[in-house]
């Protein structure tokens, strides 16, 4: 069953996503094999806010609200390190990073920001589909966490599809 956080209704200025997500498990497994990267650390809140502001400015988006929590996610059995959700009252989007499970780091933040950018710029896309992977790859490369060439090699090895001819400037 797909988490309700991954199938949220589109809010103001957000595009609809397709419900199916065939790449999710492959991508998560691939992330555990990023050479030289570890999610087992905590980043300073200001560092995470600076990354958020820079990514949102680069893609021409309003900065998303960022919360760092020390508890289990609201859904029973949900094991993600970070998640995004929509607040339906004012249709604003918020991003939650879970400090208790080492979710408050740059890698998790860039993963969740890639969701935010993809939701804002693409219509009818899969949650972890080709467009998402292209944006995620670009962000990891931009912040010098994993070169895009290495991401492409890993994606091929783990069967993760990346959108062809992705140009970050094309969606700004």
Kinemage of the C-alpha trace (Angstrom):
@kinemage 1
@onewidth
@group {chain A} dominant
@subgroup {mainchain}
@vectorlist {calphas} color= white
{ca unk a 1} P 0.000 0.000 0.000
{ca unk a 2} L 1.318 3.436 -0.907
{ca unk a 3} L 1.618 5.910 1.940
{ca unk a 4} L -0.933 8.706 2.064
{ca unk a 5} L 1.991 11.137 2.189
{ca unk a 6} L 3.071 10.011 -1.262
{ca unk a 7} L -0.415 10.306 -2.770
{ca unk a 8} L -1.494 13.622 -1.299
{ca unk a 9} L -3.892 15.840 -3.171
{ca unk a 10} L -2.262 18.649 -5.105
{ca unk a 11} L -2.333 21.981 -3.326
{ca unk a 12} L -2.202 25.485 -4.680
{ca unk a 13} L 0.277 25.659 -7.566
{ca unk a 14} L 0.960 21.926 -7.389
{ca unk a 15} L 0.388 19.337 -10.074
{ca unk a 16} L -1.383 15.998 -9.791
{ca unk a 17} L 0.704 12.809 -9.449
{ca unk a 18} L -0.065 9.365 -10.771
{ca unk a 19} L -0.885 6.884 -8.029
{ca unk a 20} L 1.408 4.071 -9.202
{ca unk a 21} L 5.009 4.204 -8.049
{ca unk a 22} L 6.910 1.216 -9.509
{ca unk a 23} L 10.391 2.697 -8.935
{ca unk a 24} L 10.020 3.458 -5.237
{ca unk a 25} L 11.650 0.314 -3.829
{ca unk a 26} L 14.396 0.302 -6.471
{ca unk a 27} L 15.286 3.927 -5.779
{ca unk a 28} L 15.319 3.468 -1.993
{ca unk a 29} L 17.568 0.433 -2.361
{ca unk a 30} L 19.823 2.350 -4.734
{ca unk a 31} L 20.104 5.242 -2.246
{ca unk a 32} L 21.572 2.878 0.339
{ca unk a 33} L 24.459 2.197 -2.077
{ca unk a 34} L 25.568 5.798 -2.705
{ca unk a 35} L 29.331 5.527 -2.315
{ca unk a 36} L 30.817 7.737 0.373
{ca unk a 37} L 27.471 9.089 1.558
{ca unk a 38} L 25.850 8.307 4.848
{ca unk a 39} L 22.516 9.303 6.249
{ca unk a 40} L 23.658 8.511 9.791
{ca unk a 41} L 24.441 12.085 10.772
{ca unk a 42} L 22.574 15.195 11.841
{ca unk a 43} L 22.913 18.502 9.985
{ca unk a 44} L 22.505 21.899 11.584
{ca unk a 45} L 19.058 23.404 11.076
{ca unk a 46} L 20.479 26.583 9.513
{ca unk a 47} L 22.442 24.529 6.975
{ca unk a 48} L 19.250 22.701 5.961
{ca unk a 49} L 17.339 25.989 5.721
{ca unk a 50} L 20.062 27.459 3.499
{ca unk a 51} L 19.846 24.473 1.148
{ca unk a 52} L 16.051 24.711 1.086
{ca unk a 53} L 16.129 28.426 0.287
{ca unk a 54} L 18.729 27.987 -2.451
{ca unk a 55} L 16.876 25.103 -4.156
{ca unk a 56} L 13.533 26.914 -4.028
{ca unk a 57} L 15.073 30.094 -5.424
{ca unk a 58} L 16.867 28.151 -8.195
{ca unk a 59} L 13.623 26.509 -9.333
{ca unk a 60} L 11.505 29.639 -8.821
{ca unk a 61} L 9.378 28.245 -5.980
{ca unk a 62} L 8.168 29.619 -2.686
{ca unk a 63} L 10.266 28.195 0.176
{ca unk a 64} L 8.544 25.170 1.636
{ca unk a 65} L 7.979 25.046 5.407
{ca unk a 66} L 10.604 22.860 7.060
{ca unk a 67} L 10.019 21.037 10.340
{ca unk a 68} L 12.523 18.837 12.145
{ca unk a 69} L 10.735 16.381 14.412
{ca unk a 70} L 11.913 13.862 17.011
{ca unk a 71} L 9.093 11.374 16.773
{ca unk a 72} L 7.530 8.683 14.665
{ca unk a 73} L 5.751 9.881 11.541
{ca unk a 74} L 1.972 10.230 11.921
{ca unk a 75} L 1.182 7.035 10.014
{ca unk a 76} L 1.612 3.718 11.805
{ca unk a 77} L 4.390 1.633 10.276
{ca unk a 78} L 5.663 4.490 8.099
{ca unk a 79} L 9.454 4.209 8.029
{ca unk a 80} L 10.578 7.145 5.889
{ca unk a 81} L 13.307 9.456 7.162
{ca unk a 82} L 11.588 12.470 5.670
{ca unk a 83} L 8.207 13.122 4.210
{ca unk a 84} L 6.137 15.882 2.680
{ca unk a 85} L 2.498 16.553 3.260
{ca unk a 86} L -0.082 19.142 2.325
{ca unk a 87} L -1.960 21.160 4.909
{ca unk a 88} L -5.427 21.247 3.408
{ca unk a 89} L -6.739 24.333 5.247
{ca unk a 90} L -4.514 26.817 3.445
{ca unk a 91} L -3.221 24.396 0.764
{ca unk a 92} L 0.372 25.010 1.786
{ca unk a 93} L 3.016 22.321 1.664
{ca unk a 94} L 5.307 21.322 4.515
{ca unk a 95} L 8.389 19.140 4.704
{ca unk a 96} L 9.178 17.068 7.802
{ca unk a 97} L 12.610 15.613 8.577
{ca unk a 98} L 12.805 13.011 11.327
{ca unk a 99} L 15.777 13.633 13.626
{ca unk a 100} L 15.031 10.481 15.629
{ca unk a 101} L 15.793 8.315 12.581
{ca unk a 102} L 18.700 10.368 11.128
{ca unk a 103} L 16.418 12.089 8.640
{ca unk a 104} L 17.729 15.604 9.258
{ca unk a 105} L 20.585 15.566 6.770
{ca unk a 106} L 21.274 17.018 3.340
{ca unk a 107} L 20.645 13.784 1.414
{ca unk a 108} L 17.153 13.320 2.854
{ca unk a 109} L 16.396 17.027 2.419
{ca unk a 110} L 17.421 16.936 -1.264
{ca unk a 111} L 15.254 13.835 -1.809
{ca unk a 112} L 12.217 15.585 -0.329
{ca unk a 113} L 12.949 18.846 -2.156
{ca unk a 114} L 13.113 16.884 -5.418
{ca unk a 115} L 9.539 15.761 -4.674
{ca unk a 116} L 8.522 19.379 -4.093
{ca unk a 117} L 10.101 20.588 -7.337
{ca unk a 118} L 8.645 17.686 -9.337
{ca unk a 119} L 5.155 18.226 -7.931
{ca unk a 120} L 5.365 21.910 -8.752
{ca unk a 121} L 6.577 21.561 -12.345
{ca unk a 122} L 5.211 18.307 -13.757
{ca unk a 123} L 1.680 17.074 -14.253
{ca unk a 124} L 0.649 13.400 -14.080
{ca unk a 125} L 3.998 12.057 -12.933
{ca unk a 126} L 4.994 9.070 -10.832
{ca unk a 127} L 6.200 9.853 -7.333
{ca unk a 128} L 9.675 8.392 -7.895
{ca unk a 129} L 9.512 8.396 -11.699
{ca unk a 130} L 11.920 9.622 -14.325
{ca unk a 131} L 11.304 13.340 -13.787
{ca unk a 132} L 11.823 12.999 -10.033
{ca unk a 133} L 15.043 11.009 -10.525
{ca unk a 134} L 16.401 13.589 -12.971
{ca unk a 135} L 15.780 16.438 -10.525
{ca unk a 136} L 17.155 14.424 -7.603
{ca unk a 137} L 20.263 13.557 -9.635
{ca unk a 138} L 20.742 17.225 -10.517
{ca unk a 139} L 20.417 18.323 -6.879
{ca unk a 140} L 22.868 15.693 -5.603
{ca unk a 141} L 25.348 16.785 -8.271
{ca unk a 142} L 24.783 20.507 -7.669
{ca unk a 143} L 25.507 20.130 -3.940
{ca unk a 144} L 28.522 17.899 -4.628
{ca unk a 145} L 27.113 14.876 -2.853
{ca unk a 146} L 27.089 12.460 -5.809
{ca unk a 147} L 28.181 13.247 -9.383
{ca unk a 148} L 25.482 12.773 -11.999
{ca unk a 149} L 27.662 10.249 -13.862
{ca unk a 150} L 27.816 8.061 -10.753
{ca unk a 151} L 24.057 8.445 -10.245
{ca unk a 152} L 23.455 7.287 -13.836
{ca unk a 153} L 25.684 4.227 -13.360
{ca unk a 154} L 23.859 3.272 -10.166
{ca unk a 155} L 20.469 3.884 -11.782
{ca unk a 156} L 21.363 1.561 -14.628
{ca unk a 157} L 22.624 -1.100 -12.214
{ca unk a 158} L 19.458 -0.962 -10.076
{ca unk a 159} L 16.998 -0.501 -12.947
{ca unk a 160} L 15.943 3.032 -12.007
{ca unk a 161} L 14.697 5.130 -14.930
{ca unk a 162} L 15.804 8.759 -15.356
{ca unk a 163} L 14.005 11.195 -17.662
{ca unk a 164} L 15.964 11.716 -20.883
{ca unk a 165} L 17.201 15.126 -21.999
{ca unk a 166} L 16.645 16.695 -18.595
{ca unk a 167} L 17.759 20.306 -18.446
{ca unk a 168} L 17.284 21.960 -15.039
{ca unk a 169} L 17.044 25.387 -16.640
{ca unk a 170} L 14.129 24.215 -18.800
{ca unk a 171} L 11.789 24.038 -15.794
{ca unk a 172} L 12.890 27.236 -14.101
